[in-house]
Amino acid sequence: MDFKDKIVLVTGAAQGIGAAVVRKLCQYGATVAALDINETAVKQYADSFNNNCRPVLPFAVDISNSEQVSRSVEQIEKKLGPIEYLVNVAGILRMGSLLSLSDDDWQATFSVNTTGAFNISRTVGCYMKERRSGSIVLVSSNAASVPRMQMGAYAASKAAVTMYAKCLALELAAFNVRCNVVSPGSTDTAMQRALWTADSGVDHVIAGSLEHYRLGIPLQKIATPEMIADAVLFLLSDQASQITMHDLRIDGGATLGC
């Protein structure tokens, strides 16, 4: 797990799983290009690292915009050096019944979750292919593998990301570039907590909901962002040098391996 002097690009880097990935990478000696649409948040997070860490350079980027992505990646390549690893974490969640979901909610979900993943991995992947070296991890969701009520747009967007990642991995395999997926279940992030009410918190998530056809979590706990980050770093690293096209589910058994 040695990332010393390696250049890593992480999207969705200002909070949650993305922030945990950045923190872990810095601990292992990486130089991180931290991308997030929230300019203030990503700059503040980058500034929070002390001088004992490798640098974290913030970039305010909307990954659903391919031109912004292309310019930022080109800038990173020139300023920091070759991007050797990519982690795409950026994503949004728009809740609602599919029959009443607005056009904006549907389009925004796919623009960020699916098109954003395509934009960033296509752009970085071209550099990796030319250099015949690299490792990509796209963060999807366990919702990609089981139907979810009130989460149809999110689940569909993540299912698309999972299959896209496997197809990308197949196309890049001959160029010594690996691409894998990490699919978290319920994780203690701001996105998860936004779903909780006074009557439904972590205990409700663990217990599941028969009314919504949602299983509970057999391991009786939700994940932390650090747990997901550990899995991401493993798949990025040389320890996983023979692993590509893999979808690593981290949900405490909530989808029964489906």
C-alpha positions as CSV (number, residue, x, y, z in Angstrom):
1,M,0.0,0.0,0.0
2,D,2.8,2.4,-1.0
3,F,1.6,5.4,-2.9
4,K,4.7,7.5,-2.2
5,D,5.2,10.2,-4.8
6,K,2.3,8.9,-6.8
7,I,-0.2,11.3,-8.4
8,V,-3.9,10.4,-7.6
9,L,-7.0,12.2,-8.8
10,V,-10.0,11.9,-6.5
11,T,-13.5,13.3,-7.3
12,G,-16.1,14.1,-4.7
13,A,-13.1,14.9,-2.5
14,A,-14.6,17.5,-0.1
15,Q,-16.7,15.2,2.1
16,G,-17.8,11.7,3.0
17,I,-16.1,8.8,1.2
18,G,-14.1,11.0,-1.1
19,A,-12.6,12.9,1.8
20,A,-11.7,9.6,3.5
21,V,-10.0,8.4,0.4
22,V,-7.9,11.6,0.2
23,R,-6.9,11.3,3.8
24,K,-5.8,7.7,3.4
25,L,-3.9,8.4,0.3
26,C,-2.0,11.2,2.0
27,Q,-1.1,8.8,4.9
28,Y,0.5,6.5,2.3
29,G,2.5,9.3,0.7
30,A,0.4,10.2,-2.4
31,T,0.1,13.6,-3.9
32,V,-3.7,14.2,-4.5
33,A,-5.6,16.3,-6.9
34,A,-8.8,16.8,-5.1
35,L,-11.8,17.6,-7.3
36,D,-15.2,18.7,-6.1
37,I,-18.0,21.0,-7.4
38,N,-18.0,22.8,-4.0
39,E,-15.0,25.2,-4.4
40,T,-15.0,26.5,-0.9
41,A,-15.3,23.1,0.7
42,V,-12.6,21.5,-1.3
43,K,-10.2,24.4,-0.7
44,Q,-10.8,24.3,3.0
45,Y,-10.3,20.5,3.1
46,A,-7.1,20.7,1.1
47,D,-5.8,23.5,3.5
48,S,-6.5,21.3,6.5
49,F,-3.6,19.0,5.8
50,N,-0.5,20.0,7.7
51,N,3.0,20.2,6.3
52,N,3.8,16.6,7.3
53,C,1.5,15.3,4.6
54,R,2.0,15.2,0.9
55,P,0.2,18.1,-0.9
56,V,-3.5,18.1,-1.6
57,L,-4.3,20.4,-4.5
58,P,-8.0,21.5,-4.8
59,F,-9.8,21.9,-8.1
60,A,-13.4,23.1,-8.4
61,V,-14.8,21.0,-11.1
62,D,-18.3,19.9,-12.2
63,I,-17.6,16.4,-13.5
64,S,-20.9,16.4,-15.5
65,N,-19.2,19.1,-17.7
66,S,-16.8,17.4,-20.1
67,E,-15.0,20.6,-21.0
68,Q,-14.3,21.4,-17.3
69,V,-13.0,17.8,-16.8
70,S,-10.7,18.0,-19.8
71,R,-9.2,21.3,-18.8
72,S,-8.7,20.2,-15.2
73,V,-7.0,16.9,-16.1
74,E,-4.7,18.6,-18.6
75,Q,-3.8,21.2,-15.9
76,I,-3.1,18.4,-13.3
77,E,-0.9,16.5,-15.8
78,K,1.1,19.6,-16.5
79,K,1.3,20.9,-12.9
80,L,1.7,17.7,-10.9
81,G,2.8,15.0,-13.4
82,P,1.3,11.8,-14.8
83,I,-2.0,10.8,-13.1
84,E,-1.3,7.2,-12.1
85,Y,-4.5,6.5,-10.1
86,L,-8.1,7.7,-10.4
87,V,-10.9,7.4,-7.9
88,N,-14.4,8.7,-8.8
89,V,-16.6,9.2,-5.8
90,A,-18.7,12.2,-6.8
91,G,-22.4,11.5,-6.8
92,I,-25.8,12.8,-5.9
93,L,-29.0,11.3,-4.6
94,R,-32.5,12.5,-5.7
95,M,-35.3,10.6,-3.9
96,G,-38.8,10.1,-5.2
97,S,-41.2,7.8,-6.9
98,L,-40.3,7.2,-10.5
99,L,-43.8,8.1,-11.7
100,S,-43.6,11.5,-10.1
101,L,-39.8,12.2,-10.4
102,S,-39.1,15.5,-12.2
103,D,-37.2,15.7,-15.4
104,D,-34.5,17.8,-13.6
105,D,-34.0,15.2,-10.9
106,W,-33.7,12.4,-13.4
107,Q,-31.3,14.3,-15.6
108,A,-29.2,15.6,-12.8
109,T,-28.8,12.2,-11.3
110,F,-27.5,10.7,-14.5
111,S,-25.5,13.8,-15.4
112,V,-23.4,13.5,-12.2
113,N,-23.5,9.8,-11.3
114,T,-23.2,8.3,-14.8
115,T,-22.0,10.9,-17.3
116,G,-19.6,12.4,-14.7
117,A,-18.0,9.0,-14.2
118,F,-17.7,8.6,-18.0
119,N,-16.2,12.1,-18.4
120,I,-13.5,11.7,-15.8
121,S,-12.5,8.1,-16.6
122,R,-12.5,8.6,-20.3
123,T,-10.2,11.7,-20.0
124,V,-7.8,10.1,-17.5
125,G,-8.1,6.7,-19.2
126,C,-6.7,8.1,-22.5
127,Y,-3.5,9.3,-20.7
128,M,-3.2,5.9,-18.9
129,K,-3.7,4.0,-22.1
130,E,-1.0,6.0,-23.8
131,R,1.4,5.3,-20.9
132,R,0.2,1.7,-20.6
133,S,-0.1,2.0,-16.9
134,G,-2.8,3.0,-14.4
135,S,-5.5,1.9,-12.0
136,I,-9.1,3.3,-11.8
137,V,-11.7,2.7,-9.1
138,L,-15.3,4.0,-9.6
139,V,-17.5,4.1,-6.6
140,S,-21.0,2.8,-7.4
141,S,-23.5,1.5,-4.9
142,N,-25.1,-1.8,-3.7
143,A,-28.4,-0.2,-5.0
144,A,-27.1,-1.0,-8.5
145,S,-27.8,-4.7,-7.8
146,V,-31.2,-4.7,-6.1
147,P,-34.4,-2.6,-6.7
148,R,-35.0,0.2,-4.3
149,M,-38.2,2.1,-3.7
150,Q,-38.0,5.9,-4.0
151,M,-34.4,5.5,-5.3
152,G,-35.0,4.4,-8.9
153,A,-33.0,7.1,-10.6
154,Y,-30.1,6.7,-8.2
155,A,-30.1,2.8,-8.5
156,A,-30.4,3.0,-12.3
157,S,-27.5,5.5,-12.6
158,K,-25.3,3.4,-10.4
159,A,-26.2,0.2,-12.3
160,A,-25.0,2.0,-15.4
161,V,-21.8,3.0,-13.8
162,T,-21.1,-0.6,-12.7
163,M,-21.5,-2.0,-16.2
164,Y,-19.7,0.9,-17.8
165,A,-16.7,0.3,-15.5
166,K,-16.5,-3.4,-16.4
167,C,-16.6,-2.5,-20.1
168,L,-14.0,0.1,-19.7
169,A,-11.8,-2.4,-17.8
170,L,-12.1,-4.9,-20.7
171,E,-11.1,-2.3,-23.3
172,L,-8.1,-1.1,-21.2
173,A,-6.8,-4.5,-20.1
174,A,-4.5,-4.9,-23.0
175,F,-2.8,-1.6,-22.0
176,N,-2.0,-2.7,-18.4
177,V,-4.7,-0.4,-17.0
178,R,-7.1,-1.9,-14.4
179,C,-10.6,-0.6,-13.6
180,N,-12.7,-1.8,-10.7
181,V,-15.8,-0.9,-8.8
182,V,-16.5,-0.4,-5.1
183,S,-20.2,-0.6,-4.2
184,P,-20.9,0.6,-0.7
185,G,-24.1,0.0,1.2
186,S,-25.4,2.3,3.9
187,T,-22.4,4.4,5.0
188,D,-22.2,7.1,7.7
189,T,-22.0,10.1,5.4
190,A,-23.9,13.4,5.0
191,M,-25.9,11.8,2.2
192,Q,-27.0,8.9,4.4
193,R,-27.8,11.1,7.4
194,A,-30.0,13.4,5.2
195,L,-32.3,10.4,4.8
196,W,-32.8,10.0,8.6
197,T,-35.7,11.5,10.6
198,A,-36.3,11.7,14.3
199,D,-38.0,8.3,14.0
200,S,-35.5,6.7,11.7
201,G,-31.8,6.6,12.1
202,V,-29.0,4.1,12.1
203,D,-31.1,1.5,14.0
204,H,-33.8,1.8,11.4
205,V,-31.3,1.2,8.6
206,I,-29.8,-1.8,10.3
207,A,-33.3,-3.3,11.0
208,G,-34.5,-2.9,7.4
209,S,-38.0,-2.2,6.3
210,L,-40.6,-4.8,5.2
211,E,-42.9,-2.0,4.0
212,H,-40.2,-0.9,1.5
213,Y,-39.0,-4.4,0.7
214,R,-35.6,-3.5,2.1
215,L,-33.5,-6.1,4.0
216,G,-31.6,-5.1,7.1
217,I,-27.8,-5.4,7.5
218,P,-26.7,-8.9,8.7
219,L,-23.5,-7.6,10.3
220,Q,-25.7,-5.2,12.4
221,K,-23.7,-2.0,11.6
222,I,-23.3,0.6,8.9
223,A,-20.0,1.3,7.2
224,T,-17.8,4.2,7.9
225,P,-16.2,6.2,5.1
226,E,-12.8,4.9,6.2
227,M,-14.0,1.3,5.6
228,I,-14.8,2.2,2.0
229,A,-11.6,4.1,1.6
230,D,-9.6,1.0,2.7
231,A,-11.2,-1.0,-0.1
232,V,-10.6,1.6,-2.6
233,L,-6.9,1.8,-1.8
234,F,-6.6,-1.9,-2.0
235,L,-8.1,-2.1,-5.5
236,L,-5.9,0.8,-6.6
237,S,-2.7,-0.7,-5.2
238,D,-0.3,-3.3,-6.6
239,Q,-1.7,-5.7,-4.1
240,A,-4.6,-6.0,-6.5
241,S,-2.5,-6.2,-9.6
242,Q,-4.4,-9.2,-11.0
243,I,-7.8,-7.8,-10.3
244,T,-9.9,-5.9,-12.9
245,M,-13.6,-5.8,-13.8
246,H,-14.4,-6.6,-10.2
247,D,-17.3,-5.2,-8.2
248,L,-16.4,-5.2,-4.5
249,R,-19.6,-5.0,-2.4
250,I,-19.2,-3.4,1.1
251,D,-22.7,-3.4,2.7
252,G,-22.5,-5.8,5.7
253,G,-24.5,-8.4,3.7
254,A,-27.5,-6.1,3.1
255,T,-28.0,-7.3,-0.5
256,L,-27.2,-10.9,0.3
257,G,-24.4,-10.9,-2.3
258,C,-26.9,-10.3,-5.1
